[in-house]
């Protein structure tokens, strides 16, 4: 069964909540490209599913925020039927301070063969830094 970009985003979004198990990468192509052009500390790019898992899973295990909500503010179709632009807000609580905060994100998701082939996320790094303080 092939998944649309919207289906893939929803399935990925569900993985953000209440799970502490390592990610398996089942939603990603082998050659996935994941980019955060405005990440804290500078642009970040990972190429390949295993490289992403090697990067993400150790960080996920010690990440000091528990995500509780993801409010989608808009999903935009593009001229490419395999790509969408998603505007969303993540709300989470710091596991160290108990403080809750919300940050806005925009992402471009491109699918291929029912999996995520590219994920480019634009983060509100100021809001994230303030939430983590």
N, CA, C and O atoms as a printed pandas DataFrame, in Angstrom:
     atom_number atom_name residue_name chain_id  residue_number  x_coord  y_coord  z_coord
0              1         N          UNK        A               1    0.841   -1.184    0.000
1              2        CA          UNK        A               1    0.000    0.000    0.000
2              3         C          UNK        A               1    0.882    1.241    0.000
3              4         O          UNK        A               1    1.751    1.388    0.859
4              5         N          UNK        A               2    0.665    2.116   -0.941
5              6        CA          UNK        A               2    1.427    3.345   -1.045
6              7         C          UNK        A               2    0.838    4.402   -0.128
7              8         O          UNK        A               2   -0.381    4.502    0.016
8              9         N          UNK        A               3    1.699    5.180    0.485
9             10        CA          UNK        A               3    1.269    6.247    1.385
10            11         C          UNK        A               3    1.468    7.590    0.718
11            12         O          UNK        A               3    2.486    7.817    0.064
12            13         N          UNK        A               4    0.504    8.482    0.878
13            14        CA          UNK        A               4    0.631    9.834    0.367
14            15         C          UNK        A               4    1.526   10.636    1.307
15            16         O          UNK        A               4    1.756   10.214    2.440
16            17         N          UNK        A               5    2.033   11.778    0.860
17            18        CA          UNK        A               5    2.812   12.620    1.767
18            19         C          UNK        A               5    2.031   12.986    3.040
19            20         O          UNK        A               5    2.611   13.039    4.124
20            21         N          UNK        A               6    0.737   13.235    2.916
21            22        CA          UNK        A               6   -0.078   13.552    4.098
22            23         C          UNK        A               6   -0.155   12.361    5.047
23            24         O          UNK        A               6   -0.051   12.528    6.263
24            25         N          UNK        A               7   -0.339   11.157    4.498
25            26        CA          UNK        A               7   -0.354    9.950    5.329
26            27         C          UNK        A               7    0.972    9.780    6.066
27            28         O          UNK        A               7    0.996    9.465    7.256
28            29         N          UNK        A               8    2.056    9.990    5.358
29            30        CA          UNK        A               8    3.379    9.829    5.958
30            31         C          UNK        A               8    3.609   10.839    7.069
31            32         O          UNK        A               8    4.169   10.502    8.112
32            33         N          UNK        A               9    3.176   12.085    6.849
33            34        CA          UNK        A               9    3.338   13.083    7.909
34            35         C          UNK        A               9    2.550   12.670    9.146
35            36         O          UNK        A               9    3.053   12.779   10.265
36            37         N          UNK        A              10    1.348   12.207    8.962
37            38        CA          UNK        A              10    0.536   11.800   10.114
38            39         C          UNK        A              10    1.185   10.632   10.855
39            40         O          UNK        A              10    1.210   10.620   12.086
40            41         N          UNK        A              11    1.700    9.672   10.135
41            42        CA          UNK        A              11    2.360    8.532   10.779
42            43         C          UNK        A              11    3.632    8.971   11.501
43            44         O          UNK        A              11    3.919    8.497   12.600
44            45         N          UNK        A              12    4.389    9.871   10.888
45            46        CA          UNK        A              12    5.594   10.386   11.528
46            47         C          UNK        A              12    5.240   11.169   12.788
47            48         O          UNK        A              12    5.893   11.030   13.822
48            49         N          UNK        A              13    4.213   11.979   12.691
49            50        CA          UNK        A              13    3.761   12.796   13.823
50            51         C          UNK        A              13    3.401   11.916   15.017
51            52         O          UNK        A              13    3.690   12.276   16.159
52            53         N          UNK        A              14    2.784   10.781   14.770
53            54        CA          UNK        A              14    2.407    9.874   15.851
54            55         C          UNK        A              14    3.640    9.318   16.575
55            56         O          UNK        A              14    3.567    8.977   17.756
56            57         N          UNK        A              15    4.763    9.229   15.870
57            58        CA          UNK        A              15    5.989    8.727   16.494
58            59         C          UNK        A              15    6.609    9.729   17.467
59            60         O          UNK        A              15    7.495    9.374   18.245
60            61         N          UNK        A              16    6.152   10.964   17.426
61            62        CA          UNK        A              16    6.716   11.990   18.304
62            63         C          UNK        A              16    6.198   11.908   19.730
63            64         O          UNK        A              16    6.790   12.504   20.630
64            65         N          UNK        A              17    5.111   11.187   19.959
65            66        CA          UNK        A              17    4.450   11.224   21.258
66            67         C          UNK        A              17    4.618    9.937   22.049
67            68         O          UNK        A              17    4.384    8.840   21.542
68            69         N          UNK        A              18    5.030   10.092   23.304
69            70        CA          UNK        A              18    4.998    9.024   24.281
70            71         C          UNK        A              18    5.852    7.810   24.012
71            72         O          UNK        A              18    5.698    6.791   24.684
72            73         N          UNK        A              19    6.743    7.888   23.052
73            74        CA          UNK        A              19    7.570    6.723   22.759
74            75         C          UNK        A              19    9.004    7.005   23.162
75            76         O          UNK        A              19    9.553    8.063   22.854
76            77         N          UNK        A              20    9.589    6.076   23.835
77            78        CA          UNK        A              20   10.998    6.200   24.201
78            79         C          UNK        A              20   11.853    5.170   23.474
79            80         O          UNK        A              20   13.082    5.221   23.536
80            81         N          UNK        A              21   11.205    4.239   22.787
81            82        CA          UNK        A              21   11.951    3.240   22.027
82            83         C          UNK        A              21   12.707    3.916   20.890
83            84         O          UNK        A              21   12.270    4.948   20.381
84            85         N          UNK        A              22   13.827    3.346   20.492
85            86        CA          UNK        A              22   14.553    3.914   19.349
86            87         C          UNK        A              22   13.689    3.908   18.085
87            88         O          UNK        A              22   12.856    3.024   17.883
88            89         N          UNK        A              23   13.910    4.905   17.255
89            90        CA          UNK        A              23   13.244    4.943   15.959
90            91         C          UNK        A              23   13.758    3.803   15.104
91            92         O          UNK        A              23   14.925    3.423   15.200
92            93         N          UNK        A              24   12.886    3.254   14.265
93            94        CA          UNK        A              24   13.290    2.157   13.381
94            95         C          UNK        A              24   13.578    2.630   11.959
95            96         O          UNK        A              24   14.259    1.944   11.198
96            97         N          UNK        A              25   13.064    3.788   11.609
97            98        CA          UNK        A              25   13.267    4.293   10.263
98            99         C          UNK        A              25   12.351    3.678    9.237
99           100         O          UNK        A              25   12.595    3.807    8.037
100          101         N          UNK        A              26   11.291    3.005    9.683
101          102        CA          UNK        A              26   10.399    2.314    8.752
102          103         C          UNK        A              26    9.681    3.252    7.792
103          104         O          UNK        A              26    9.181    2.802    6.761
104          105         N          UNK        A              27    9.618    4.540    8.101
105          106        CA          UNK        A              27    8.956    5.500    7.215
106          107         C          UNK        A              27    9.919    6.145    6.223
107          108         O          UNK        A              27    9.498    6.940    5.383
108          109         N          UNK        A              28   11.201    5.813    6.309
109          110        CA          UNK        A              28   12.229    6.495    5.528
110          111         C          UNK        A              28   12.784    5.618    4.409
111          112         O          UNK        A              28   12.929    4.407    4.568
112          113         N          UNK        A              29   13.091    6.252    3.271
113          114        CA          UNK        A              29   13.797    5.540    2.212
114          115         C          UNK        A              29   15.238    5.294    2.666
115          116         O          UNK        A              29   15.723    5.965    3.577
116          117         N          UNK        A              30   15.916    4.343    2.039
117          118        CA          UNK        A              30   17.318    4.074    2.392
118          119         C          UNK        A              30   18.195    5.299    2.185
119          120         O          UNK        A              30   19.155    5.514    2.925
120          121         N          UNK        A              31   17.862    6.111    1.169
121          122        CA          UNK        A              31   18.687    7.264    0.822
122          123         C          UNK        A              31   18.040    8.591    1.234
123          124         O          UNK        A              31   18.283    9.623    0.608
124          125         N          UNK        A              32   17.220    8.561    2.284
125          126        CA          UNK        A              32   16.537    9.764    2.750
126          127         C          UNK        A              32   17.542   10.895    3.005
127          128         O          UNK        A              32   18.681   10.661    3.409
128          129         N          UNK        A              33   17.085   12.123    2.756
129          130        CA          UNK        A              33   17.861   13.309    3.082
130          131         C          UNK        A              33   17.027   14.117    4.081
131          132         O          UNK        A              33   15.875   14.457    3.814
132          133         N          UNK        A              34   17.627   14.415    5.229
133          134        CA          UNK        A              34   16.940   15.176    6.280
134          135         C          UNK        A              34   17.779   16.411    6.556
135          136         O          UNK        A              34   18.964   16.331    6.878
136          137         N          UNK        A              35   17.113   17.574    6.417
137          138        CA          UNK        A              35   17.825   18.841    6.553
138          139         C          UNK        A              35   17.116   19.767    7.522
139          140         O          UNK        A              35   15.888   19.806    7.597
140          141         N          UNK        A              36   17.927   20.515    8.265
141          142        CA          UNK        A              36   17.442   21.595    9.125
142          143         C          UNK        A              36   18.317   22.808    8.821
143          144         O          UNK        A              36   19.329   23.025    9.487
144          145         N          UNK        A              37   17.930   23.601    7.815
145          146        CA          UNK        A              37   18.775   24.724    7.397
146          147         C          UNK        A              37   18.998   25.787    8.466
147          148         O          UNK        A              37   20.011   26.485    8.434
148          149         N          UNK        A              38   18.070   25.924    9.414
149          150        CA          UNK        A              38   18.185   26.951   10.438
150          151         C          UNK        A              38   18.280   26.354   11.838
151          152         O          UNK        A              38   17.813   26.962   12.802
152          153         N          UNK        A              39   18.872   25.183   11.958
153          154        CA          UNK        A              39   19.012   24.530   13.263
154          155         C          UNK        A              39   19.930   25.344   14.157
155          156         O          UNK        A              39   20.826   26.041   13.680
156          157         N          UNK        A              40   19.694   25.247   15.461
157          158        CA          UNK        A              40   20.604   25.871   16.419
158          159         C          UNK        A              40   21.990   25.282   16.179
159          160         O          UNK        A              40   22.138   24.068   16.038
160          161         N          UNK        A              41   22.989   26.131   16.135
161          162        CA          UNK        A              41   24.340   25.654   15.867
162          163         C          UNK        A              41   24.690   25.627   14.399
163          164         O          UNK        A              41   25.823   25.311   14.037
164          165         N          UNK        A              42   23.732   25.954   13.545
165          166        CA          UNK        A              42   24.008   26.011   12.119
166          167         C          UNK        A              42   23.277   24.950   11.335
167          168         O          UNK        A              42   22.692   24.035   11.915
168          169         N          UNK        A              43   23.307   25.063   10.015
169          170        CA          UNK        A              43   22.600   24.116    9.153
170          171         C          UNK        A              43   23.035   22.685    9.433
171          172         O          UNK        A              43   24.194   22.418    9.748
172          173         N          UNK        A              44   22.089   21.783    9.310
173          174        CA          UNK        A              44   22.372   20.369    9.568
174          175         C          UNK        A              44   21.736   19.532    8.464
175          176         O          UNK        A              44   20.594   19.769    8.069
176          177         N          UNK        A              45   22.488   18.553    7.974
177          178        CA          UNK        A              45   22.012   17.670    6.905
178          179         C          UNK        A              45   22.500   16.249    7.183
179          180         O          UNK        A              45   23.667   16.030    7.508
180          181         N          UNK        A              46   21.586   15.293    7.049
181          182        CA          UNK        A              46   21.923   13.880    7.198
182          183         C          UNK        A              46   21.437   13.162    5.948
183          184         O          UNK        A              46   20.301   13.353    5.515
184          185         N          UNK        A              47   22.304   12.335    5.371
185          186        CA          UNK        A              47   21.948   11.567    4.185
186          187         C          UNK        A              47   21.976   10.084    4.527
187          188         O          UNK        A              47   22.993    9.561    4.982
188          189         N          UNK        A              48   20.857    9.416    4.307
189          190        CA          UNK        A              48   20.766    7.982    4.534
190          191         C          UNK        A              48   19.998    7.638    5.798
191          192         O          UNK        A              48   20.141    8.292    6.831
192          193         N          UNK        A              49   19.181    6.600    5.697
193          194        CA          UNK        A              49   18.354    6.176    6.836
194          195         C          UNK        A              49   19.214    5.772    8.034
195          196         O          UNK        A              49   18.969    6.225    9.152
196          197         N          UNK        A              50   20.208    4.929    7.809
197          198        CA          UNK        A              50   21.019    4.476    8.942
198          199         C          UNK        A              50   21.797    5.627    9.575
199          200         O          UNK        A              50   21.940    5.685   10.796
200          201         N          UNK        A              51   22.294    6.534    8.751
201          202        CA          UNK        A              51   23.009    7.692    9.281
202          203         C          UNK        A              51   22.069    8.545   10.138
203          204         O          UNK        A              51   22.473    9.056   11.182
204          205         N          UNK        A              52   20.820    8.696    9.698
205          206        CA          UNK        A              52   19.857    9.449   10.493
206          207         C          UNK        A              52   19.584    8.744   11.822
207          208         O          UNK        A              52   19.573    9.385   12.872
208          209         N          UNK        A              53   19.364    7.428   11.779
209          210        CA          UNK        A              53   19.094    6.686   13.012
210          211         C          UNK        A              53   20.279    6.768   13.967
211          212         O          UNK        A              53   20.093    6.910   15.176
212          213         N          UNK        A              54   21.496    6.678   13.433
213          214        CA          UNK        A              54   22.699    6.788   14.261
214          215         C          UNK        A              54   22.808    8.174   14.896
215          216         O          UNK        A              54   23.333    8.310   16.001
216          217         N          UNK        A              55   22.321    9.191   14.209
217          218        CA          UNK        A              55   22.326   10.551   14.735
218          219         C          UNK        A              55   21.176   10.765   15.722
219          220         O          UNK        A              55   21.386   11.297   16.812
220          221         N          UNK        A              56   19.971   10.356   15.345
221          222        CA          UNK        A              56   18.766   10.716   16.105
222          223         C          UNK        A              56   18.543    9.893   17.367
223          224         O          UNK        A              56   18.165   10.448   18.399
224          225         N          UNK        A              57   18.764    8.604   17.312
225          226        CA          UNK        A              57   18.400    7.763   18.451
226          227         C          UNK        A              57   19.162    8.078   19.741
227          228         O          UNK        A              57   18.539    8.102   20.802
228          229         N          UNK        A              58   20.463    8.317   19.705
229          230        CA          UNK        A              58   21.132    8.690   20.957
230          231         C          UNK        A              58   20.608   10.021   21.524
231          232         O          UNK        A              58   20.515   10.186   22.741
232          233         N          UNK        A              59   20.272   10.955   20.647
233          234        CA          UNK        A              59   19.745   12.243   21.098
234          235         C          UNK        A              59   18.327   12.101   21.645
235          236         O          UNK        A              59   17.955   12.743   22.627
236          237         N          UNK        A              60   17.550   11.251   20.991
237          238        CA          UNK        A              60   16.175   11.019   21.443
238          239         C          UNK        A              60   16.160   10.413   22.851
239          240         O          UNK        A              60   15.291   10.736   23.662
240          241         N          UNK        A              61   17.121    9.541   23.133
241          242        CA          UNK        A              61   17.173    8.860   24.428
242          243         C          UNK        A              61   17.387    9.835   25.582
243          244         O          UNK        A              61   16.952    9.567   26.702
244          245         N          UNK        A              62   18.051   10.965   25.324
245          246        CA          UNK        A              62   18.340   11.924   26.394
246          247         C          UNK        A              62   17.658   13.282   26.167
247          248         O          UNK        A              62   17.935   14.244   26.883
248          249         N          UNK        A              63   16.782   13.355   25.186
249          250        CA          UNK        A              63   16.132   14.626   24.859
250          251         C          UNK        A              63   15.306   15.099   26.048
251          252         O          UNK        A              63   14.469   14.347   26.548
252          253         N          UNK        A              64   15.521   16.334   26.514
253          254        CA          UNK        A              64   14.884   16.790   27.747
254          255         C          UNK        A              64   13.475   17.355   27.586
255          256         O          UNK        A              64   13.029   18.147   28.416
256          257         N          UNK        A              65   12.775   16.958   26.533
257          258        CA          UNK        A              65   11.411   17.442   26.307
258          259         C          UNK        A              65   10.513   16.260   25.983
259          260         O          UNK        A              65   10.889   15.362   25.229
260          261         N          UNK        A              66    9.335   16.276   26.557
261          262        CA          UNK        A              66    8.302   15.280   26.241
262          263         C          UNK        A              66    7.244   16.002   25.404
263          264         O          UNK        A              66    6.578   16.911   25.899
264          265         N          UNK        A              67    7.088   15.603   24.150
265          266        CA          UNK        A              67    6.102   16.243   23.285
266          267         C          UNK        A              67    4.705   15.771   23.651
267          268         O          UNK        A              67    4.475   14.585   23.885
268          269         N          UNK        A              68    3.777   16.721   23.694
269          270        CA          UNK        A              68    2.405   16.423   24.097
270          271         C          UNK        A              68    1.377   16.763   23.035
271          272         O          UNK        A              68    0.272   16.220   23.038
272          273         N          UNK        A              69    1.734   17.657   22.127
273          274        CA          UNK        A              69    0.765   18.063   21.114
274          275         C          UNK        A              69    1.483   18.540   19.860
275          276         O          UNK        A              69    2.585   19.088   19.913
276          277         N          UNK        A              70    0.833   18.318   18.755
277          278        CA          UNK        A              70    1.285   18.854   17.472
278          279         C          UNK        A              70    0.045   19.388   16.771
279          280         O          UNK        A              70   -0.809   18.632   16.310
280          281         N          UNK        A              71   -0.027   20.686   16.706
281          282        CA          UNK        A              71   -1.171   21.326   16.056
282          283         C          UNK        A              71   -0.764   21.720   14.648
283          284         O          UNK        A              71    0.141   22.531   14.450
284          285         N          UNK        A              72   -1.443   21.137   13.679
285          286        CA          UNK        A              72   -1.189   21.485   12.283
286          287         C          UNK        A              72   -1.951   22.766   11.983
287          288         O          UNK        A              72   -3.170   22.826   12.143
288          289         N          UNK        A              73   -1.231   23.785   11.549
289          290        CA          UNK        A              73   -1.890   25.048   11.211
290          291         C          UNK        A              73   -2.219   25.128    9.726
291          292         O          UNK        A              73   -3.144   25.838    9.331
292          293         N          UNK        A              74   -1.463   24.400    8.899
293          294        CA          UNK        A              74   -1.773   24.365    7.463
294          295         C          UNK        A              74   -0.967   23.264    6.797
295          296         O          UNK        A              74    0.158   22.964    7.197
296          297         N          UNK        A              75   -1.560   22.672    5.780
297          298        CA          UNK        A              75   -0.843   21.761    4.887
298          299         C          UNK        A              75   -1.083   22.270    3.478
299          300         O          UNK        A              75   -2.223   22.435    3.046
300          301         N          UNK        A              76    0.003   22.512    2.772
301          302        CA          UNK        A              76   -0.076   23.050    1.415
302          303         C          UNK        A              76    0.381   21.991    0.414
303          304         O          UNK        A              76    1.476   21.441    0.535
304          305         N          UNK        A              77   -0.456   21.717   -0.561
305          306        CA          UNK        A              77   -0.042   20.864   -1.669
306          307         C          UNK        A              77    0.869   21.683   -2.575
307          308         O          UNK        A              77    0.801   22.912   -2.598
308          309         N          UNK        A              78    1.711   20.994   -3.312
309          310        CA          UNK        A              78    2.612   21.675   -4.236
310          311         C          UNK        A              78    2.329   21.183   -5.652
311          312         O          UNK        A              78    1.473   20.322   -5.858
312          313         N          UNK        A              79    3.040   21.723   -6.609
313          314        CA          UNK        A              79    2.866   21.249   -7.986
314          315         C          UNK        A              79    3.410   19.841   -8.157
315          316         O          UNK        A              79    3.081   19.155   -9.125
316          317         N          UNK        A              80    4.249   19.407   -7.210
317          318        CA          UNK        A              80    4.751   18.034   -7.187
318          319         C          UNK        A              80    3.827   17.219   -6.282
319          320         O          UNK        A              80    3.790   17.471   -5.078
320          321         N          UNK        A              81    3.085   16.255   -6.816
321          322        CA          UNK        A              81    2.146   15.501   -5.983
322          323         C          UNK        A              81    2.812   14.680   -4.882
323          324         O          UNK        A              81    2.132   14.195   -3.978
324          325         N          UNK        A              82    4.133   14.520   -4.948
325          326        CA          UNK        A              82    4.854   13.781   -3.921
326          327         C          UNK        A              82    5.377   14.671   -2.797
327          328         O          UNK        A              82    6.026   14.182   -1.872
328          329         N          UNK        A              83    5.098   15.980   -2.870
329          330        CA          UNK        A              83    5.612   16.914   -1.865
330          331         C          UNK        A              83    4.498   17.759   -1.273
331          332         O          UNK        A              83    3.562   18.165   -1.962
332          333         N          UNK        A              84    4.628   18.018    0.044
333          334        CA          UNK        A              84    3.733   18.927    0.750
334          335         C          UNK        A              84    4.573   19.862    1.612
335          336         O          UNK        A              84    5.724   19.572    1.940
336          337         N          UNK        A              85    3.974   20.979    1.965
337          338        CA          UNK        A              85    4.556   21.902    2.937
338          339         C          UNK        A              85    3.616   21.901    4.132
339          340         O          UNK        A              85    2.413   22.115    3.984
340          341         N          UNK        A              86    4.161   21.662    5.306
341          342        CA          UNK        A              86    3.354   21.560    6.521
342          343         C          UNK        A              86    3.786   22.636    7.502
343          344         O          UNK        A              86    4.971   22.772    7.808
344          345         N          UNK        A              87    2.817   23.401    7.993
345          346        CA          UNK        A              87    3.050   24.348    9.075
346          347         C          UNK        A              87    2.453   23.738   10.328
347          348         O          UNK        A              87    1.296   23.316   10.328
348          349         N          UNK        A              88    3.238   23.689   11.396
349          350        CA          UNK        A              88    2.740   23.066   12.614
350          351         C          UNK        A              88    3.414   23.668   13.838
351          352         O          UNK        A              88    4.446   24.333   13.750
352          353         N          UNK        A              89    2.791   23.409   14.981
353          354        CA          UNK        A              89    3.334   23.839   16.265
354          355         C          UNK        A              89    3.484   22.612   17.151
355          356         O          UNK        A              89    2.560   21.808   17.275
356          357         N          UNK        A              90    4.648   22.475   17.764
357          358        CA          UNK        A              90    4.881   21.396   18.722
358          359         C          UNK        A              90    4.833   21.971   20.128
359          360         O          UNK        A              90    5.447   23.000   20.409
360          361         N          UNK        A              91    4.110   21.308   20.998
361          362        CA          UNK        A              91    4.056   21.679   22.406
362          363         C          UNK        A              91    4.677   20.552   23.207
363          364         O          UNK        A              91    4.374   19.375   23.014
364          365         N          UNK        A              92    5.551   20.951   24.107
365          366        CA          UNK        A              92    6.211   19.961   24.936
366          367         C          UNK        A              92    6.506   20.509   26.309
367          368         O          UNK        A              92    6.427   21.713   26.554
368          369         N          UNK        A              93    6.848   19.598   27.201
369          370        CA          UNK        A              93    7.199   19.965   28.574
370          371         C          UNK        A              93    8.626   19.506   28.843
371          372         O          UNK        A              93    8.995   18.372   28.539
372          373         N          UNK        A              94    9.418   20.402   29.416
373          374        CA          UNK        A              94   10.785   20.073   29.787
374          375         C          UNK        A              94   10.768   19.027   30.894
375          376         O          UNK        A              94   10.052   19.177   31.884
376          377         N          UNK        A              95   11.550   17.979   30.729
377          378        CA          UNK        A              95   11.616   16.946   31.764
378          379         C          UNK        A              95   12.509   17.374   32.921
379          380         O          UNK        A              95   12.543   16.711   33.957
380          381         N          UNK        A              96   13.230   18.478   32.751
381          382        CA          UNK        A              96   14.088   18.963   33.832
382          383         C          UNK        A              96   13.459   20.102   34.627
383          384         O          UNK        A              96   13.646   20.197   35.841
384          385         N          UNK        A              97   12.711   20.971   33.936
385          386        CA          UNK        A              97   12.127   22.123   34.638
386          387         C          UNK        A              97   10.617   22.025   34.820
387          388         O          UNK        A              97   10.050   22.722   35.661
388          389         N          UNK        A              98    9.962   21.169   34.041
389          390        CA          UNK        A              98    8.505   21.080   34.083
390          391         C          UNK        A              98    7.812   22.185   33.306
391          392         O          UNK        A              98    6.583   22.260   33.290
392          393         N          UNK        A              99    8.583   23.032   32.669
393          394        CA          UNK        A              99    8.032   24.154   31.908
394          395         C          UNK        A              99    7.479   23.677   30.570
395          396         O          UNK        A              99    8.114   22.886   29.873
396          397         N          UNK        A             100    6.291   24.162   30.218
397          398        CA          UNK        A             100    5.673   23.818   28.938
398          399         C          UNK        A             100    5.850   24.977   27.972
399          400         O          UNK        A             100    5.754   26.139   28.366
400          401         N          UNK        A             101    6.109   24.664   26.707
401          402        CA          UNK        A             101    6.282   25.690   25.684
402          403         C          UNK        A             101    5.840   25.138   24.339
403          404         O          UNK        A             101    5.741   23.927   24.137
404          405         N          UNK        A             102    5.577   26.071   23.421
405          406        CA          UNK        A             102    5.165   25.735   22.063
406          407         C          UNK        A             102    6.081   26.460   21.086
407          408         O          UNK        A             102    6.410   27.630   21.282
408          409         N          UNK        A             103    6.489   25.761   20.035
409          410        CA          UNK        A             103    7.334   26.356   19.000
410          411         C          UNK        A             103    6.749   26.027   17.629
411          412         O          UNK        A             103    6.188   24.953   17.412
412          413         N          UNK        A             104    6.893   26.972   16.721
413          414        CA          UNK        A             104    6.379   26.819   15.361
414          415         C          UNK        A             104    7.446   26.220   14.448
415          416         O          UNK        A             104    8.640   26.475   14.607
416          417         N          UNK        A             105    6.987   25.421   13.490
417          418        CA          UNK        A             105    7.856   24.783   12.517
418          419         C          UNK        A             105    7.180   24.845   11.150
419          420         O          UNK        A             105    5.958   24.948   11.041
420          421         N          UNK        A             106    8.004   24.779   10.124
421          422        CA          UNK        A             106    7.530   24.571    8.755
422          423         C          UNK        A             106    8.403   23.464    8.182
423          424         O          UNK        A             106    9.621   23.474    8.360
424          425         N          UNK        A             107    7.787   22.519    7.500
425          426        CA          UNK        A             107    8.550   21.409    6.921
426          427         C          UNK        A             107    8.079   21.135    5.504
427          428         O          UNK        A             107    6.915   21.334    5.158
428          429         N          UNK        A             108    9.013   20.676    4.705
429          430        CA          UNK        A             108    8.715   20.206    3.359
430          431         C          UNK        A             108    8.992   18.705    3.363
431          432         O          UNK        A             108   10.106   18.272    3.657
432          433         N          UNK        A             109    7.979   17.924    3.037
433          434        CA          UNK        A             109    8.088   16.467    3.018
434          435         C          UNK        A             109    7.915   16.001    1.579
435          436         O          UNK        A             109    6.947   16.359    0.907
436          437         N          UNK        A             110    8.861   15.203    1.121
437          438        CA          UNK        A             110    8.772   14.601   -0.210
438          439         C          UNK        A             110    8.784   13.085   -0.059
439          440         O          UNK        A             110    9.645   12.520    0.615
440          441         N          UNK        A             111    7.823   12.447   -0.691
441          442        CA          UNK        A             111    7.675   10.990   -0.609
442          443         C          UNK        A             111    8.148   10.335   -1.901
443          444         O          UNK        A             111    8.128   10.933   -2.977
444          445         N          UNK        A             112    8.575    9.084   -1.751
445          446        CA          UNK        A             112    8.905    8.252   -2.907
446          447         C          UNK        A             112    8.614    6.802   -2.518
447          448         O          UNK        A             112    9.084    6.316   -1.490
448          449         N          UNK        A             113    7.850    6.138   -3.337
449          450        CA          UNK        A             113    7.526    4.726   -3.102
450          451         C          UNK        A             113    6.918    4.492   -1.720
451          452         O          UNK        A             113    7.206    3.483   -1.077
452          453         N          UNK        A             114    6.080    5.422   -1.264
453          454        CA          UNK        A             114    5.372    5.256   -0.005
454          455         C          UNK        A             114    6.190    5.520    1.241
455          456         O          UNK        A             114    5.773    5.164    2.343
456          457         N          UNK        A             115    7.364    6.147    1.081
457          458        CA          UNK        A             115    8.215    6.475    2.228
458          459         C          UNK        A             115    8.714    7.905    2.102
459          460         O          UNK        A             115    8.618    8.519    1.040
460          461         N          UNK        A             116    9.242    8.421    3.191
461          462        CA          UNK        A             116    9.786    9.778    3.190
462          463         C          UNK        A             116   11.172    9.743    2.555
463          464         O          UNK        A             116   12.070    9.048    3.030
464          465         N          UNK        A             117   11.331   10.507    1.466
465          466        CA          UNK        A             117   12.612   10.580    0.761
466          467         C          UNK        A             117   13.373   11.845    1.136
467          468         O          UNK        A             117   14.599   11.898    1.041
468          469         N          UNK        A             118   12.625   12.867    1.566
469          470        CA          UNK        A             118   13.268   14.127    1.960
470          471         C          UNK        A             118   12.399   14.818    2.995
471          472         O          UNK        A             118   11.177   14.890    2.859
472          473         N          UNK        A             119   13.049   15.322    4.025
473          474        CA          UNK        A             119   12.389   16.083    5.091
474          475         C          UNK        A             119   13.254   17.300    5.335
475          476         O          UNK        A             119   14.399   17.177    5.768
476          477         N          UNK        A             120   12.713   18.473    5.061
477          478        CA          UNK        A             120   13.436   19.718    5.321
478          479         C          UNK        A             120   12.602   20.510    6.317
479          480         O          UNK        A             120   11.462   20.879    6.038
480          481         N          UNK        A             121   13.189   20.764    7.483
481          482        CA          UNK        A             121   12.446   21.400    8.572
482          483         C          UNK        A             121   13.056   22.752    8.917
483          484         O          UNK        A             121   14.265   22.888    9.105
484          485         N          UNK        A             122   12.182   23.737    8.993
485          486        CA          UNK        A             122   12.569   25.091    9.373
486          487         C          UNK        A             122   12.029   25.335   10.772
487          488         O          UNK        A             122   10.820   25.301   11.001
488          489         N          UNK        A             123   12.948   25.584   11.710
489          490        CA          UNK        A             123   12.609   25.663   13.117
490          491         C          UNK        A             123   12.642   27.101   13.619
491          492         O          UNK        A             123   13.390   27.938   13.114
492          493         N          UNK        A             124   11.813   27.364   14.623
493          494        CA          UNK        A             124   11.865   28.631   15.345
494          495         C          UNK        A             124   12.877   28.432   16.470
495          496         O          UNK        A             124   12.503   28.120   17.600
496          497         N          UNK        A             125   14.158   28.612   16.155
497          498        CA          UNK        A             125   15.208   28.296   17.113
498          499         C          UNK        A             125   15.160   29.184   18.348
499          500         O          UNK        A             125   15.519   28.726   19.433
500          501         N          UNK        A             126   14.730   30.435   18.228
501          502        CA          UNK        A             126   14.609   31.304   19.388
502          503         C          UNK        A             126   13.584   30.753   20.378
503          504         O          UNK        A             126   13.843   30.699   21.580
504          505         N          UNK        A             127   12.426   30.346   19.873
505          506        CA          UNK        A             127   11.404   29.781   20.749
506          507         C          UNK        A             127   11.889   28.498   21.406
507          508         O          UNK        A             127   11.591   28.245   22.574
508          509         N          UNK        A             128   12.629   27.693   20.666
509          510        CA          UNK        A             128   13.143   26.442   21.223
510          511         C          UNK        A             128   14.162   26.753   22.318
511          512         O          UNK        A             128   14.128   26.129   23.378
512          513         N          UNK        A             129   15.066   27.703   22.085
513          514        CA          UNK        A             129   16.059   28.071   23.090
514          515         C          UNK        A             129   15.396   28.614   24.346
515          516         O          UNK        A             129   15.798   28.273   25.459
516          517         N          UNK        A             130   14.379   29.459   24.176
517          518        CA          UNK        A             130   13.671   30.006   25.328
518          519         C          UNK        A             130   12.964   28.909   26.111
519          520         O          UNK        A             130   12.945   28.934   27.342
520          521         N          UNK        A             131   12.387   27.954   25.407
521          522        CA          UNK        A             131   11.677   26.855   26.066
522          523         C          UNK        A             131   12.637   25.977   26.864
523          524         O          UNK        A             131   12.277   25.451   27.917
524          525         N          UNK        A             132   13.858   25.820   26.358
525          526        CA          UNK        A             132   14.819   24.948   27.016
526          527         C          UNK        A             132   15.540   25.635   28.175
527          528         O          UNK        A             132   16.184   24.972   28.988
528          529         N          UNK        A             133   15.433   26.968   28.251
529          530        CA          UNK        A             133   16.155   27.723   29.303
530          531         C          UNK        A             133   15.562   27.462   30.674
531          532         O          UNK        A             133   16.041   28.010   31.668
